[in-house]
Amino acid sequence: MARLYTGGGDGGTTSLLDGTRVQKDDPRIDLNGTLDEAQAAIGMARSMAPGRFLSDMEDLEHTLFLLMAYVARGDRDIPSLSADLFEKKIDGLESLWPHDRSFVRPGKSPSGAALHLARTITRRAEREALPLFRRHLIDEDSYRLINRLSDYIFALAVACDEESVVEEITRKVIKELIRMSCKEGEGRLSLKTALDLVSAAEEKASQISVPMAITVSDEKGPLVFNRMDGVLPVSVGLSGKKAKTALGLRKTTSEVYDLVQPGAPLYGLQSDPDLCCFGGGIPLTDKEGKVVGAVGVSGGSVEEDIEVAEAAVSLWKEKEVR
C-alpha cells in the first residue's frame, strides 16, 4: 500500500496538475488551501444539516473540488465554471427562506453555524483570488463563481437555520405525543393478555432459532418484558424502545424508518436516544382502530424481529375478535 506521506514537499514545493513544481506559498496554492478549508466546513455542516439540504451541500462540495482542480491546472486543459448556477440557487433559496438583510449572528443551528464558518472562509478566498484574476491565472467566469460562493453559502445557512427550527419543533411535538400516548385506550390491554402475547412471540422466536428480547406495552409503558436465553445484550433495551416508538407514533417502526430518512418528514428523529426507528415494533389496535399498546422485539435481523412481533400481533387480533 502506498504511504500517505511522500516527502516530496519537504523542500517547500508542491505540484500543479500538469506536474509543474511551485512554491507552497504560490498564490494558486494559497487559494486552493482556502477553498479546501471551506469545503471541510461545508462537510461539517452537511453532517448536521436538515435532510432536504444534503444534496445541495454535496453538489457544493463537488463544485469546490472542480474549482480547485481548475485553479491548480497549470497548462492542463480544465474548463472554468460558471456562476450562473449559484445565482439560480440563491434566488430559489431566498424565495423560500427570505432574509431581511439584517446582521446575522451565527449559532441558530449547528449546520447553519458551520455554513457561516464556510462563508467567512470563502470571503478570504475572494480576496486571494483577485491577484490571480489580475495575472490572468483564473478567468472572469471563475472569479465571478468565487464571488458568488459566499452569497450562496449565506443563503444556504439562513435556510438551514429556519428549517432546523421547524425540525426541532416537530421533534418536541412528537415527544409530547409519545409522553401522552394512547390515553384513549386505557385499560384495554390486560396483564394476562400481555403475557400471552409474549408467549406467542417466544414460540415464534424458538421456531426460527433466534433468541429475542420481547416487550409488550400498554398506554402507561412497558407491561411485560422477557428476554430469552442467549439474546444479545443490546437487544434488551431496543425491544422496549421499539414498543415505545410504535406506541407513541401509532405506526410500525418499519414505517417510522422510512419517515426518518434524509429528506423525509421526520428526518432527525432517529437521533432521539429514547426511540428506535427500525423494524420490530408494532402498535396494537382495538376493534375501533384505537391504539391500546404495542409490542417490541429485538434480537435477530430486522426481518426476523418483524416476524416474531407479528406473531404476537396475530394473537392479539384473534383475542380482539372474540
Sequence and secondary structure as in RCSB ss.txt:
>XXXX:A:sequence
MARLYTGGGDGGTTSLLDGTRVQKDDPRIDLNGTLDEAQAAIGMARSMAPGRFLSDMEDLEHTLFLLMAYVARGD
RDIPSLSADLFEKKIDGLESLWPHDRSFVRPGKSPSGAALHLARTITRRAEREALPLFRRHLIDEDSYRLINRLS
DYIFALAVACDEESVVEEITRKVIKELIRMSCKEGEGRLSLKTALDLVSAAEEKASQISVPMAITVSDEKGPLVF
NRMDGVLPVSVGLSGKKAKTALGLRKTTSEVYDLVQPGAPLYGLQSDPDLCCFGGGIPLTDKEGKVVGAVGVSGG
SVEEDIEVAEAAVSLWKEKEVR
>XXXX:A:secstr
   S  STTTTSEEE TTS EEETTSHHHHHHHHHHHHHHHHHHHHTTS GGGHHHHHHHHHHHHHHHHHHT TT
S      SHHHHHHHHHHHHHS        S SSHHHHHHHHHHHHHHHHHHHHHHHHHTTSS HHHHHHHHHHH
HHHHHHHHHHHHHHHHHHHHHHHHHHHHHTTTGGGTT S HHHHHHHHHHHHHHHHHTT   EEEEEETTEEEEE
EE TT  HHHHHHHHHHHHHHHHHTS HHHHHHHTSTTSTTTTGGG TT   SSSEEEEE TTS EEEEEEEESS
 HHHHHHHHHHHHHHHHHHHH 
